[in-house]
Amino acid sequence: MNDTSLAVTASARVRQLIDLTQSLTRRLSDELAAFEAQRPQDVAAGLAETQDLANRYRRESAQIKADPTGLAQAPAADRMALIKATQAFEAILGRHARAVEAARIISEGLVRTLAAEIRGQRGVPNAYGATGHATPTDGSAVAFNRSA
């Protein structure tokens, strides 16, 4: 392969990476807008697509990291466009991560509050009383999975 065809191939590769990065950035921007509008439920519908784009981005990034010489033949303008697209992605990614963490904290707080309210309504836990008999309860349970 001559230098011209290497440059064309590298340029096409860089354009693909720019398109992928911009698509993922748009998805995360849309999700961020939903979080900021206090509508995290709107994110659920597109979660699979976002995950697919993120996985593709991760794979492509790993390939570039393993062999950066493939992009070296691309024109400088294309490489700069990729750098700018990556910077925009990283900025949105940071804001998105903070929004997701905030939603998680709020959700966990709601679950804790509901669990405390249910515990308070149940009264005395199921235990043995002074007569030696178990005290009655409603038998319902609430679980909180901290690892999820």
FIKEBA-284663 format. One record per atom (N, C-alpha, C, O): residue number from 1; x, z, y; atom name. Coordinates in Angstrom, 2 decimals. Each point is the difference from the previous one (the first is absolute). Example, Ala and Ser with C-alpha at 12.3 -4.5 7.8 and 13.67 -1.06 7.14 Angstrom:
2
> seq|X|Z|Y|atom
> 1|13.19|7.80|-5.69|N
> 1|-0.89|0.00|1.19|CA
> 1|0.90|0.00|1.20|C
> 1|1.04|0.66|-0.02|O
> 2|-1.39|-1.38|1.07|N
> 2|0.82|0.06|1.19|CA
> 2|-0.77|0.73|1.09|C
> 2|0.51|0.17|1.11|O
END
This chain:
148
> seq|X|Z|Y|atom
> 1|0.84|0.00|-1.18|N
> 1|-0.84|0.00|1.18|CA
> 1|0.89|0.00|1.24|C
> 1|0.94|0.79|0.10|O
> 2|-1.23|-1.68|0.85|N
> 2|0.83|-0.07|1.20|CA
> 2|-0.47|1.03|1.03|C
> 2|-1.02|0.66|-0.19|O
> 3|1.79|-0.54|1.30|N
> 3|-0.30|1.00|1.02|CA
> 3|-1.36|-0.22|0.65|C
> 3|-0.69|0.97|0.33|O
> 4|0.30|-2.23|-0.14|N
> 4|-1.29|-0.29|0.64|CA
> 4|-1.16|0.46|-0.88|C
> 4|-0.94|0.63|0.49|O
> 5|1.01|-0.93|-1.77|N
> 5|-1.09|0.42|-0.89|CA
> 5|-0.02|1.52|-0.17|C
> 5|-1.08|0.58|-0.17|O
> 6|2.24|0.07|0.21|N
> 6|0.05|1.46|-0.05|CA
> 6|-0.68|0.59|1.23|C
> 6|-0.74|0.98|-0.10|O
> 7|0.99|-1.57|1.25|N
> 7|-0.60|0.49|1.25|CA
> 7|-1.51|-0.19|-0.02|C
> 7|-0.74|0.87|0.45|O
> 8|0.27|-2.00|-0.98|N
> 8|-1.44|-0.25|-0.08|CA
> 8|-0.65|1.00|-0.95|C
> 8|-1.04|0.57|0.31|O
> 9|1.66|-0.36|-1.46|N
> 9|-0.52|0.96|-0.97|CA
> 9|0.00|1.41|0.59|C
> 9|-0.99|0.73|-0.14|O
> 10|2.07|-0.34|0.80|N
> 10|0.09|1.33|0.61|CA
> 10|-1.02|0.14|1.12|C
> 10|-0.61|1.06|0.16|O
> 11|0.42|-2.13|0.61|N
> 11|-0.97|0.03|1.09|CA
> 11|-1.42|0.18|-0.55|C
> 11|-0.78|0.77|0.54|O
> 12|0.47|-1.48|-1.60|N
> 12|-1.33|0.12|-0.62|CA
> 12|-0.19|1.42|-0.55|C
> 12|-1.09|0.56|0.11|O
> 13|2.13|0.00|-0.68|N
> 13|-0.06|1.37|-0.54|CA
> 13|-0.24|1.00|1.12|C
> 13|-0.81|0.91|-0.15|O
> 14|1.49|-1.08|1.25|N
> 14|-0.18|0.90|1.14|CA
> 14|-1.41|-0.12|0.55|C
> 14|-0.62|1.01|0.34|O
> 15|0.09|-2.22|-0.25|N
> 15|-1.38|-0.20|0.49|CA
> 15|-1.00|0.71|-0.92|C
> 15|-0.96|0.60|0.47|O
> 16|1.17|-0.68|-1.79|N
> 16|-0.87|0.69|-0.95|CA
> 16|0.05|1.51|0.23|C
> 16|-1.03|0.67|-0.02|O
> 17|2.24|-0.16|0.24|N
> 17|0.15|1.44|0.25|CA
> 17|-0.66|0.42|1.31|C
> 17|-0.60|1.07|0.08|O
> 18|0.71|-1.91|0.92|N
> 18|-0.65|0.29|1.29|CA
> 18|-1.52|0.03|-0.19|C
> 18|-0.67|0.92|0.48|O
> 19|0.14|-1.91|-1.18|N
> 19|-1.45|-0.04|-0.26|CA
> 19|-0.47|1.23|-0.76|C
> 19|-1.01|0.60|0.35|O
> 20|1.74|-0.21|-1.38|N
> 20|-0.35|1.17|-0.79|CA
> 20|0.05|1.27|0.86|C
> 20|-0.91|0.83|-0.05|O
> 21|1.97|-0.70|0.84|N
> 21|0.17|1.18|0.85|CA
> 21|-1.12|0.07|1.05|C
> 21|-0.54|1.07|0.25|O
> 22|0.21|-2.20|0.34|N
> 22|-1.06|-0.01|1.01|CA
> 22|-1.37|0.28|-0.63|C
> 22|-0.83|0.67|0.61|O
> 23|0.59|-1.17|-1.81|N
> 23|-1.26|0.28|-0.68|CA
> 23|-0.15|1.48|-0.29|C
> 23|-1.06|0.59|0.22|O
> 24|2.12|0.02|-0.72|N
> 24|-0.03|1.43|-0.29|CA
> 24|-0.14|0.81|1.29|C
> 24|-0.71|1.01|0.02|O
> 25|1.36|-1.44|1.03|N
> 25|-0.10|0.69|1.29|CA
> 25|-1.44|-0.05|0.51|C
> 25|-0.51|1.00|0.50|O
> 26|-0.13|-2.16|-0.62|N
> 26|-1.41|-0.12|0.43|CA
> 26|-0.90|0.91|-0.82|C
> 26|-0.88|0.66|0.56|O
> 27|1.09|-0.62|-1.87|N
> 27|-0.82|0.87|-0.86|CA
> 27|0.16|1.45|0.43|C
> 27|-0.99|0.72|0.15|O
> 28|2.22|-0.28|0.03|N
> 28|0.23|1.38|0.39|CA
> 28|-0.55|0.29|1.39|C
> 28|-0.48|1.11|0.26|O
> 29|0.55|-2.08|0.63|N
> 29|-0.58|0.17|1.34|CA
> 29|-1.51|0.17|-0.08|C
> 29|-0.57|0.85|0.69|O
> 30|-0.07|-1.65|-1.53|N
> 30|-1.45|0.13|-0.18|CA
> 30|-0.36|1.36|-0.59|C
> 30|-0.96|0.64|0.43|O
> 31|1.73|-0.20|-1.42|N
> 31|-0.25|1.31|-0.60|CA
> 31|0.23|1.11|1.01|C
> 31|-0.76|0.97|0.05|O
> 32|1.81|-1.11|0.74|N
> 32|0.29|1.00|1.03|CA
> 32|-1.15|0.09|1.00|C
> 32|-0.39|1.10|0.40|O
> 33|-0.16|-2.24|-0.02|N
> 33|-1.15|0.00|0.91|CA
> 33|-1.18|0.73|-0.62|C
> 33|-0.71|0.72|0.70|O
> 34|0.49|-0.90|-2.00|N
> 34|-1.09|0.71|-0.68|CA
> 34|0.25|1.50|0.00|C
> 34|-0.92|0.78|0.25|O
> 35|2.16|-0.37|-0.52|N
> 35|0.32|1.43|0.03|CA
> 35|-0.19|0.57|1.39|C
> 35|-0.54|1.09|0.17|O
> 36|1.00|-1.82|0.84|N
> 36|-0.12|0.48|1.38|CA
> 36|-1.45|0.06|0.45|C
> 36|-0.35|0.80|0.87|O
> 37|-0.50|-1.65|-1.44|N
> 37|-1.43|0.02|0.31|CA
> 37|-0.74|1.03|-0.88|C
> 37|-1.23|0.07|0.00|O
> 38|2.02|0.72|-0.73|N
> 38|-0.55|1.02|-0.89|CA
> 38|-0.94|-0.60|-1.04|C
> 38|-1.07|0.54|-0.28|O
> 39|1.49|-1.68|-0.28|N
> 39|-0.77|-0.69|-1.02|CA
> 39|0.90|-0.34|-1.20|C
> 39|0.15|-1.17|-0.35|O
> 40|0.46|2.19|-0.26|N
> 40|0.91|-0.29|-1.12|CA
> 40|-0.69|-0.69|-1.17|C
> 40|0.65|-0.67|-0.80|O
> 41|-1.97|0.82|0.70|N
> 41|-0.74|-0.66|-1.09|CA
> 41|0.09|-1.52|0.12|C
> 41|-0.15|-0.70|-1.00|O
> 42|0.39|0.18|2.21|N
> 42|0.12|-1.44|0.19|CA
> 42|1.27|-0.56|-0.66|C
> 42|0.09|-1.19|-0.28|O
> 43|0.89|2.05|0.05|N
> 43|1.27|-0.42|-0.59|CA
> 43|-0.15|-0.26|-1.49|C
> 43|0.70|-0.83|-0.57|O
> 44|-1.60|1.54|-0.06|N
> 44|-0.14|-0.06|-1.46|CA
> 44|-0.26|-1.41|-0.52|C
> 44|0.53|-0.38|-1.04|O
> 45|-1.34|-0.39|1.74|N
> 45|-0.35|-1.35|-0.47|CA
> 45|1.21|-0.91|-0.14|C
> 45|0.03|-0.83|-0.91|O
> 46|0.95|0.95|1.77|N
> 46|1.17|-0.88|-0.04|CA
> 46|1.23|0.63|-0.61|C
> 46|1.10|-0.55|0.12|O
> 47|-1.26|1.69|-0.75|N
> 47|1.15|0.73|-0.53|CA
> 47|0.79|-0.81|-1.03|C
> 47|1.23|0.03|0.02|O
> 48|-1.91|-0.73|-0.91|N
> 48|0.70|-0.79|-1.02|CA
> 48|0.84|-1.11|0.63|C
> 48|1.12|-0.26|-0.43|O
> 49|-1.67|-0.39|1.45|N
> 49|0.75|-1.07|0.67|CA
> 49|1.22|0.56|0.72|C
> 49|1.08|-0.59|-0.05|O
> 50|-1.25|1.73|0.71|N
> 50|1.13|0.63|0.69|CA
> 50|1.08|0.38|-1.01|C
> 50|1.18|-0.20|0.25|O
> 51|-1.59|0.75|-1.37|N
> 51|0.95|0.40|-1.03|CA
> 51|0.74|-1.22|-0.56|C
> 51|1.20|0.08|-0.26|O
> 52|-1.91|-1.18|0.07|N
> 52|0.63|-1.22|-0.49|CA
> 52|1.05|-0.51|0.99|C
> 52|1.11|-0.34|-0.38|O
> 53|-1.48|0.30|1.66|N
> 53|0.96|-0.44|1.03|CA
> 53|1.21|0.93|0.06|C
> 53|1.13|-0.46|0.11|O
> 54|-1.38|1.76|-0.19|N
> 54|1.10|0.96|0.05|CA
> 54|0.93|-0.16|-1.20|C
> 54|1.22|0.08|0.15|O
> 55|-1.78|-0.32|-1.32|N
> 55|0.84|-0.21|-1.19|CA
> 55|0.82|-1.28|0.12|C
> 55|1.18|-0.02|-0.36|O
> 56|-1.80|-1.04|0.86|N
> 56|0.75|-1.26|0.21|CA
> 56|1.11|0.21|1.01|C
> 56|1.12|-0.47|-0.19|O
> 57|-1.41|1.19|1.27|N
> 57|1.00|0.28|1.03|CA
> 57|1.16|0.81|-0.59|C
> 57|1.17|-0.27|0.28|O
> 58|-1.50|1.27|-1.08|N
> 58|1.03|0.83|-0.62|CA
> 58|0.90|-0.83|-0.92|C
> 58|1.22|0.14|0.03|O
> 59|-1.83|-1.01|-0.85|N
> 59|0.78|-0.86|-0.90|CA
> 59|0.92|-0.95|0.79|C
> 59|1.18|-0.16|-0.32|O
> 60|-1.75|-0.46|1.34|N
> 60|0.79|-0.94|0.81|CA
> 60|1.15|0.72|0.70|C
> 60|1.12|-0.51|0.06|O
> 61|-1.40|1.69|0.46|N
> 61|1.05|0.78|0.68|CA
> 61|1.12|0.37|-0.97|C
> 61|1.18|-0.06|0.34|O
> 62|-1.56|0.44|-1.56|N
> 62|1.00|0.35|-1.01|CA
> 62|0.86|-1.21|-0.35|C
> 62|1.21|0.14|-0.19|O
> 63|-1.81|-1.33|0.10|N
> 63|0.77|-1.21|-0.29|CA
> 63|0.98|-0.31|1.12|C
> 63|1.15|-0.38|-0.25|O
> 64|-1.59|0.54|1.48|N
> 64|0.89|-0.27|1.15|CA
> 64|1.14|1.00|0.01|C
> 64|1.15|-0.36|0.25|O
> 65|-1.48|1.62|-0.51|N
> 65|1.03|1.03|-0.01|CA
> 65|1.02|-0.28|-1.09|C
> 65|1.20|0.21|0.20|O
> 66|-1.66|-0.69|-1.34|N
> 66|0.90|-0.31|-1.12|CA
> 66|0.87|-1.21|0.29|C
> 66|1.15|-0.05|-0.43|O
> 67|-1.69|-0.94|1.16|N
> 67|0.77|-1.21|0.30|CA
> 67|-0.34|-0.52|1.39|C
> 67|-0.80|-0.92|0.14|O
> 68|1.40|1.50|0.89|N
> 68|-0.30|-0.42|1.38|CA
> 68|0.58|-1.36|0.37|C
> 68|-0.35|-0.55|1.04|O
> 69|1.21|0.00|-1.87|N
> 69|0.62|-1.29|0.33|CA
> 69|-1.01|-1.14|0.02|C
> 69|0.23|-1.02|0.65|O
> 70|-1.35|1.18|-1.36|N
> 70|-1.01|-1.05|-0.05|CA
> 70|-0.61|-0.29|1.36|C
> 70|-0.42|-1.13|0.27|O
> 71|0.38|2.13|0.59|N
> 71|-0.57|-0.20|1.34|CA
> 71|1.05|-0.39|1.04|C
> 71|-0.34|-0.42|1.11|O
> 72|1.59|0.57|-1.46|N
> 72|1.08|-0.27|0.95|CA
> 72|0.01|-1.46|0.47|C
> 72|0.46|-0.28|1.11|O
> 73|-0.95|-0.63|-1.93|N
> 73|0.01|-1.42|0.35|CA
> 73|-1.15|-0.39|0.93|C
> 73|-0.02|-1.10|0.55|O
> 74|-0.93|2.01|-0.37|N
> 74|-1.15|-0.30|0.85|CA
> 74|0.45|-0.05|1.47|C
> 74|0.94|0.69|0.37|O
> 75|-1.61|-1.50|0.44|N
> 75|0.34|-0.06|1.42|CA
> 75|-0.15|1.37|0.66|C
> 75|-0.84|0.81|-0.40|O
> 76|1.66|-0.57|1.41|N
> 76|0.00|1.30|0.69|CA
> 76|-1.38|0.33|0.57|C
> 76|-0.42|1.15|-0.02|O
> 77|-0.28|-2.15|0.53|N
> 77|-1.33|0.24|0.58|CA
> 77|-0.97|0.52|-1.06|C
> 77|-0.81|0.88|0.28|O
> 78|0.89|-1.42|-1.49|N
> 78|-0.86|0.46|-1.09|CA
> 78|0.35|1.44|-0.38|C
> 78|-0.89|0.82|-0.23|O
> 79|2.19|-0.53|0.14|N
> 79|0.42|1.36|-0.34|CA
> 79|-0.44|1.00|1.06|C
> 79|-0.41|1.11|-0.32|O
> 80|0.48|-1.51|1.59|N
> 80|-0.44|0.89|1.09|CA
> 80|-1.51|0.22|-0.07|C
> 80|-0.48|1.11|0.26|O
> 81|-0.28|-2.14|-0.60|N
> 81|-1.45|0.14|-0.14|CA
> 81|-0.33|0.98|-1.13|C
> 81|-0.93|0.79|0.12|O
> 82|1.70|-0.85|-1.20|N
> 82|-0.20|0.94|-1.11|CA
> 82|0.34|1.43|0.45|C
> 82|-0.72|0.94|-0.36|O
> 83|1.76|-0.78|1.10|N
> 83|0.37|1.34|0.50|CA
> 83|-1.11|0.55|0.89|C
> 83|-0.36|1.17|-0.11|O
> 84|-0.17|-2.00|1.01|N
> 84|-1.09|0.46|0.88|CA
> 84|-1.26|0.34|-0.79|C
> 84|-0.66|1.00|0.29|O
> 85|0.33|-1.81|-1.28|N
> 85|-1.17|0.28|-0.85|CA
> 85|0.20|1.31|-0.76|C
> 85|-0.94|0.78|-0.15|O
> 86|2.16|-0.54|-0.32|N
> 86|0.30|1.23|-0.74|CA
> 86|-0.07|1.21|0.93|C
> 86|-0.49|1.06|-0.40|O
> 87|0.97|-1.19|1.62|N
> 87|-0.08|1.11|0.96|CA
> 87|-1.46|0.35|0.32|C
> 87|-0.35|1.18|0.08|O
> 88|-0.48|-2.19|0.10|N
> 88|-1.43|0.24|0.26|CA
> 88|-0.65|0.68|-1.20|C
> 88|-0.80|0.91|0.16|O
> 89|1.16|-1.36|-1.36|N
> 89|-0.52|0.61|-1.22|CA
> 89|0.40|1.47|-0.09|C
> 89|-0.84|0.85|-0.29|O
> 90|2.10|-0.55|0.53|N
> 90|0.48|1.37|-0.10|CA
> 90|-0.68|0.91|1.02|C
> 90|-0.27|1.17|-0.30|O
> 91|-0.01|-1.69|1.49|N
> 91|-0.69|0.80|1.02|CA
> 91|-1.42|0.34|-0.46|C
> 91|-0.44|1.15|0.13|O
> 92|-0.27|-2.13|-0.65|N
> 92|-1.37|0.22|-0.49|CA
> 92|0.03|0.91|-1.22|C
> 92|-0.85|0.87|-0.16|O
> 93|1.83|-1.08|-0.71|N
> 93|0.10|0.80|-1.22|CA
> 93|0.13|1.49|0.33|C
> 93|-0.63|0.83|-0.65|O
> 94|1.43|-0.49|1.65|N
> 94|0.15|1.40|0.40|CA
> 94|-1.31|0.59|0.51|C
> 94|-0.37|1.11|-0.38|O
> 95|-0.32|-1.85|1.23|N
> 95|-1.29|0.47|0.52|CA
> 95|-1.03|0.11|-1.12|C
> 95|-0.78|0.95|-0.04|O
> 96|0.78|-1.93|-0.86|N
> 96|-0.93|0.00|-1.12|CA
> 96|0.24|1.22|-0.89|C
> 96|-0.95|0.67|-0.40|O
> 97|2.21|-0.38|0.10|N
> 97|0.33|1.14|-0.85|CA
> 97|-0.49|1.31|0.63|C
> 97|-0.52|0.87|-0.71|O
> 98|0.66|-0.73|2.01|N
> 98|-0.48|1.21|0.68|CA
> 98|-1.53|0.08|-0.07|C
> 98|-0.55|1.09|-0.19|O
> 99|-0.13|-2.21|0.34|N
> 99|-1.47|-0.01|-0.07|CA
> 99|-0.48|0.35|-1.40|C
> 99|-0.96|0.75|-0.16|O
> 100|1.61|-1.29|-0.86|N
> 100|-0.37|0.30|-1.38|CA
> 100|0.23|1.49|-0.29|C
> 100|-0.84|0.65|-0.63|O
> 101|1.94|-0.11|1.09|N
> 101|0.29|1.42|-0.20|CA
> 101|-1.03|0.87|0.70|C
> 101|-0.43|1.01|-0.55|O
> 102|0.04|-1.38|1.76|N
> 102|-1.02|0.75|0.72|CA
> 102|-1.33|-0.04|-0.75|C
> 102|-0.68|1.02|-0.11|O
> 103|0.31|-2.18|-0.40|N
> 103|-1.25|-0.11|-0.77|CA
> 103|0.07|0.86|-1.26|C
> 103|-0.99|0.62|-0.39|O
> 104|2.15|-0.59|-0.25|N
> 104|0.16|0.82|-1.20|CA
> 104|-0.16|1.48|0.33|C
> 104|-0.68|0.73|-0.72|O
> 105|1.29|-0.28|1.80|N
> 105|-0.09|1.40|0.40|CA
> 105|-1.44|0.38|0.32|C
> 105|-0.48|1.06|-0.40|O
> 106|-0.20|-1.93|1.12|N
> 106|-1.41|0.26|0.34|CA
> 106|-0.84|0.08|-1.26|C
> 106|-0.83|0.89|-0.14|O
> 107|1.03|-1.83|-0.77|N
> 107|-0.76|-0.04|-1.24|CA
> 107|0.24|1.27|-0.82|C
> 107|-0.95|0.59|-0.51|O
> 108|2.20|-0.18|0.38|N
> 108|0.30|1.23|-0.75|CA
> 108|-0.63|1.21|0.67|C
> 108|-0.50|0.90|-0.68|O
> 109|0.50|-0.88|2.01|N
> 109|-0.62|1.11|0.72|CA
> 109|-1.49|0.08|-0.26|C
> 109|-0.56|1.08|-0.17|O
> 110|-0.08|-2.24|0.14|N
> 110|-1.43|-0.03|-0.30|CA
> 110|-0.29|0.51|-1.41|C
> 110|-0.94|0.77|-0.20|O
> 111|1.75|-1.19|-0.77|N
> 111|-0.19|0.46|-1.37|CA
> 111|0.20|1.51|-0.09|C
> 111|-0.78|0.68|-0.66|O
> 112|1.81|-0.17|1.31|N
> 112|0.23|1.46|-0.01|CA
> 112|-1.17|0.74|0.62|C
> 112|-0.45|1.02|-0.52|O
> 113|-0.05|-1.52|1.64|N
> 113|-1.13|0.65|0.68|CA
> 113|-1.24|-0.01|-0.88|C
> 113|-0.68|1.02|-0.12|O
> 114|0.39|-2.16|-0.50|N
> 114|-1.14|-0.07|-0.90|CA
> 114|0.16|0.93|-1.20|C
> 114|-0.96|0.67|-0.40|O
> 115|2.15|-0.61|-0.16|N
> 115|0.25|0.88|-1.15|CA
> 115|-0.18|1.46|0.41|C
> 115|-0.57|0.78|-0.76|O
> 116|1.05|-0.41|1.94|N
> 116|-0.17|1.38|0.48|CA
> 116|-1.48|0.32|0.21|C
> 116|-0.45|1.09|-0.33|O
> 117|-0.29|-2.04|0.88|N
> 117|-1.43|0.20|0.22|CA
> 117|-0.72|0.19|-1.33|C
> 117|-0.86|0.87|-0.12|O
> 118|1.20|-1.67|-0.86|N
> 118|-0.64|0.12|-1.32|CA
> 118|0.36|1.33|-0.64|C
> 118|-0.86|0.67|-0.57|O
> 119|2.14|-0.27|0.68|N
> 119|0.40|1.30|-0.55|CA
> 119|-0.78|1.13|0.67|C
> 119|-0.42|0.95|-0.66|O
> 120|0.23|-1.06|1.96|N
> 120|-0.73|1.03|0.73|CA
> 120|-1.46|0.07|-0.40|C
> 120|-0.59|1.08|0.00|O
> 121|-0.01|-2.20|-0.34|N
> 121|-1.40|-0.03|-0.40|CA
> 121|-0.20|0.49|-1.43|C
> 121|-1.10|0.43|-0.36|O
> 122|2.10|-0.50|-0.44|N
> 122|-0.11|0.40|-1.40|CA
> 122|-0.10|1.51|-0.15|C
> 122|-0.63|0.49|-0.93|O
> 123|1.24|0.23|1.82|N
> 123|0.00|1.46|-0.14|CA
> 123|1.13|0.46|-0.90|C
> 123|1.10|-0.55|0.04|O
> 124|-1.39|1.55|-0.85|N
> 124|1.00|0.62|-0.86|CA
> 124|0.42|-0.99|-1.09|C
> 124|-0.85|-0.63|-0.62|O
> 125|2.15|0.50|0.38|N
> 125|0.43|-0.90|-1.07|CA
> 125|-0.41|0.54|-1.36|C
> 125|-0.29|1.19|-0.15|O
> 126|0.26|-2.06|-0.83|N
> 126|-0.38|0.38|-1.35|CA
> 126|1.01|1.00|-0.55|C
> 126|1.15|-0.36|-0.29|O
> 127|-1.57|1.60|0.16|N
> 127|0.88|1.06|-0.50|CA
> 127|-0.86|1.04|-0.70|C
> 127|-1.23|-0.05|0.08|O
> 128|1.85|0.95|-0.74|N
> 128|-0.75|1.06|-0.66|CA
> 128|-0.38|1.08|1.01|C
> 128|0.83|0.42|0.81|O
> 129|-2.06|0.03|-0.87|N
> 129|-0.48|1.05|0.88|CA
> 129|0.19|1.37|-0.63|C
> 129|0.60|0.13|-1.06|O
> 130|-1.12|0.89|1.73|N
> 130|0.13|1.38|-0.45|CA
> 130|-0.67|0.23|-1.34|C
> 130|0.40|0.90|-0.74|O
> 131|-1.39|-1.68|0.41|N
> 131|-0.72|0.16|-1.27|CA
> 131|0.70|-0.68|-1.17|C
> 131|-0.40|0.17|-1.15|O
> 132|1.45|-0.92|1.44|N
> 132|0.70|-0.72|-1.05|CA
> 132|-0.53|-1.40|-0.24|C
> 132|0.52|-0.72|-0.86|O
> 133|-1.53|0.33|1.60|N
> 133|-0.56|-1.35|-0.12|CA
> 133|0.56|-0.89|1.10|C
> 133|0.36|0.47|1.08|O
> 134|-0.27|-1.79|-1.37|N
> 134|0.48|-0.96|1.00|CA
> 134|-1.01|-0.12|1.13|C
> 134|-1.21|-0.02|-0.25|O
> 135|1.69|-0.05|1.47|N
> 135|-0.90|-0.20|1.14|CA
> 135|-0.36|-1.47|0.07|C
> 135|0.88|-0.84|-0.19|O
> 136|-2.12|0.50|0.46|N
> 136|-0.41|-1.42|0.01|CA
> 136|0.49|-0.72|1.26|C
> 136|0.07|0.58|1.09|O
> 137|0.27|-1.84|-1.27|N
> 137|0.33|-0.89|1.13|CA
> 137|-0.66|-1.33|-0.29|C
> 137|-0.63|-0.18|-1.04|O
> 138|0.77|-0.76|1.98|N
> 138|-0.66|-1.30|-0.19|CA
> 138|0.78|-0.94|-0.92|C
> 138|-0.54|-1.02|-0.43|O
> 139|1.77|1.34|0.12|N
> 139|0.78|-0.79|-0.93|CA
> 139|0.59|-1.29|0.55|C
> 139|0.70|-0.71|-0.72|O
> 140|-0.95|0.38|1.99|N
> 140|0.57|-1.24|0.56|CA
> 140|1.43|0.26|0.43|C
> 140|0.40|1.14|0.22|O
> 141|0.36|-2.21|-0.09|N
> 141|1.41|0.12|0.37|CA
> 141|0.36|-1.09|0.99|C
> 141|-0.60|-1.07|0.00|O
> 142|1.59|1.36|0.84|N
> 142|0.57|-0.97|0.92|CA
> 142|1.48|-0.02|-0.26|C
> 142|0.64|1.05|-0.06|O
> 143|-0.08|-2.24|-0.11|N
> 143|1.43|-0.13|-0.24|CA
> 143|0.64|-0.69|1.18|C
> 143|-0.60|-0.88|0.62|O
> 144|1.82|1.27|-0.32|N
> 144|0.77|-0.60|1.07|CA
> 144|1.32|-0.44|-0.60|C
> 144|0.78|0.83|-0.47|O
> 145|-0.51|-2.13|0.49|N
> 145|1.21|-0.55|-0.57|CA
> 145|1.00|-0.24|1.10|C
> 145|-0.10|-1.01|0.71|O
> 146|1.05|1.87|-0.54|N
> 146|0.99|-0.09|1.06|CA
> 146|0.99|-1.14|-0.25|C
> 146|0.60|-0.50|0.96|O
> 147|-0.41|0.07|-2.19|N
> 147|1.00|-1.02|-0.30|CA
> 147|-0.46|-1.40|0.37|C
> 147|0.84|-0.90|0.11|O
> 148|-2.10|0.67|0.08|N
> 148|-0.51|-1.34|0.28|CA
> 148|0.25|-0.40|1.42|C
> 148|-0.37|-1.10|0.41|O
END
